Amino acid sequence: MAQERTAGLSLIYRLELKNSSHIFGLVAHHIGQENGDIIGVDVVHVDKDTVIRDINVSVFDREHGNRIQERLNAEDGIKVINVSDRTYLMHLGGKIEMRSKIAVRNRDELSRVYTPHVADICRTIAADPKQAFKLTIKKNTVAVVSDGTAVLGLGDIGPYGAMPVMEGKAMLFKQFANVDAFPICLDTKDTEEIIAHVKAIAPAFGGINLEDISSPRCFEIEARLKAELDIPVFHDDQHGTAVVLLAGLMNACKLVEKNLADLKICVVGIGAAGIAITKMLSLAGVKNIVGVDRAGIISRHEQYENKMWQWYAENTNPENVQGSLDDAITGADVFIGVSGPGVLKVEHLQKMAKDPIVFAMANPNPEIDPEVAAPYVRVMATGRSDYPNQINNLLCFPGIFKGALDCRASDINEAMKLAAANAIASVVSEDELSEQYVIPSVFNKKVVEAVRLAVIEAAYETGVARRRYRNYKDVK
């Protein structure tokens, strides 16, 4: 069977070619022999001896592209200078930039944005630091902070490797909620150093979004910063995932006509996300949650060195079930996976209660292939964008930070997270709700505003809002 090429798998080969009449024919021949498809050719530079061309080639995958590269390099008169694709090109020079909101066109304007008149603003803030929220970028700016130890599915790739992800996060803050954000990648894994560095830069920011910091260090880092800073601190890998998942589960329960309080839920993968999901589900009223990790079911029969696992043992699994996933999933209404591919089998699904709900969120490959699971489940969700019901943190973090910044909240507390989950769920109307649509699209423009308003209201009700205005619904 022939492989189907996709638009995303086109590589750009920059070639230095001997300036002769037949050399491009050799290029086309070698690409064709490897089943590549030339879809575009651009001339970059020409001189007496050489021609530099960009050849856009459709390929099956990276391995296919590498074979073409090797074949071209083996030919006399052809040198592959570089191979890139559309994704690489989007990252050239980074994906974000700083722009001024005010044009400086003459000496008078210069004197007001800088010396000497800026001194008046400096003195005002020095006398009353709260004025920084009004007179600097602090009002609407978030630091996206990582040490690069738990990046996507890549693991510990360090602060340099983490930068493209943090830049992307900053882009999404701006596009979806008009919140300014900046990536801060720290070249240290030391918990105390990370806490100290974030505290040191906090004066410039209205909120801190922690990202891709490995467990269990992420728990202490977030807890300490929340206690020691007076601005919101939010570890999105934990709480963003938990908020969005709860929103999807609320709507799934409507379809299967079950109540959250009556569910038996099996959670596989008891790391940062799994623990935050469990806490959020408990906050929402779920009483029977059984957690499973590599060693099996977490229960009170064991004592755990991992403090968070000990907490988990003491606060979940009310029937104190022991064993493996086979035992945990028997009779479960819901499976939640934040682990790895292949964990969930059809025989597991067959042991679940009527109308199973499966949230298989391992990325890029879920715990079970959705096509394999389809005959056995009522509602299926994943973390992928190419299947229905994507559990994507993008539904949460722009709106939750926008709301927190707008009301100048000192914290993002549990009530605000629960309000965000309810708001996300509410965007899917009764007429729209179906097995294929329990969670709104990340591009649904209603989501950010619904979350923002709900978060502000919860912040007022819990006393963490520090900014008062007559009608927060009018604040943009």
Secondary structure, DSSP 8 states (H G I E B T S, - for coil): ------TT-EEEEEEEEESSTTHHHHHHHHHHHTT-EEEEEEEEEE-SSEEEEEEEEE-SSHHHHHHHHHHHHTSTTEEEEEEEEHHHHHHTT-S-----SS---SHHHHHHHSTTTHHHHHHHHHH-GGGHHHHSGGGGEEEEEE-SSSBTTTB--HHHHHHHHHHHHHHHHHHHH--EEEEEE-S---HHHHHHHHHHHGGG-SEEEE-S--TTHHHHHHHHHHHH-SS-EEEHHHHHHHHHHHHHHHHHHHHHT--GGG-EEEEE--SHHHHHHHHHHHHTT--EEEEEETTEE--TTS--SSHHHHHHHHHS-TT---S-HHHHHTT-SEEEE-S-TT---HHHHTTS-SS-EEEE--SSS-SS-HHHHGGG-SEEEES-TTSSSB--GGGTHHHHHHHHHHTT-S---HHHHHHHHHHHHHTS-TTT-BTTBSS--TT-THHHHHHHHHHHHHHHHTT------S-GGG--
